[in-house]
Amino acid sequence: MATKSNPMQFDKRVVERFIRAGVVKREDYEKHLAALTDVESQSELINTSITDDDLMDDDDDGDDDEDEG
């Protein structure tokens, strides 16, 4: 069973694996979800777009991966 000392067991990316393995009970996960605070009103909408040029030319982002010392 997951405890507060290991909150990663409820991480949505791995929780289904933990449920299948018997590490987390589905009812405990459902209780965890029900206890979460709704913070949608504190969120901010961010509009983004990506073009084909952005996908093809990832080296022109202005960041140098290596120091040119």
LUMSEKE-261820 format. One record per residue (C-alpha): x, y, z. Coordinates in pm, whole numbers, plus 32768, in hexadecimal, padded with zeros to 4 digits. Layout:
residues N
X:Y:Z
...
This chain:
residues 69
8000:8000:8000
807E:815C:7FAD
80C9:8247:80C8
810D:83B8:80E6
827C:8360:8104
827A:82EA:7F98
8191:83CB:7ECD
822B:8350:7D85
8154:8219:7DA3
802A:82F3:7D49
80DB:8399:7C24
7FF3:8376:7AF8
8114:82FF:7A1D
8151:81C8:7AF2
8021:8190:7BCE
7F7E:808F:7AE8
80BB:7FBD:7AF7
80B7:7FD0:7C74
7F48:7F6E:7C7D
7F89:7E3D:7B9F
80B0:7DDC:7C7B
7FDD:7DF8:7DB6
80B2:7F0F:7E46
7F8E:8005:7E3B
7E20:7FB2:7E6A
7D33:804D:7D6E
7C53:80C8:7E89
7D7B:817E:7F28
7DCB:8221:7DDB
7C60:828D:7DB0
7C65:8322:7F10
7DA6:83DA:7EBA
7D09:846D:7D7F
7BD0:84D7:7E3B
7CA3:858A:7F41
7D63:865D:7E45
7D18:87D1:7E48
7C88:8865:7D09
7D7C:8976:7CA1
7CF3:89B6:7B43
7C8F:8B17:7BA4
7DFE:8B63:7BEE
7E74:8AF0:7A98
7ED2:8BC8:7972
7E88:8B76:7807
7FBE:8B6F:772F
7F97:8B6C:75B6
80B1:8AD1:74F0
80EE:8A70:738B
81F6:89AC:72D6
824F:89BA:7169
8301:88C8:7083
842F:89B0:7090
8437:898A:720B
843F:8811:71E8
8547:8804:70DA
863A:8909:715F
8675:88B8:72CE
87E1:8933:72CB
877E:8AA0:7299
86E1:8ACE:73ED
87FB:8BAF:7467
886E:8ABB:7572
89C8:8A28:7550
89DA:88C2:75C7
8B54:88D1:75E2
8C3C:89E0:765C
8D05:8A69:753D
8E13:8ADE:7635
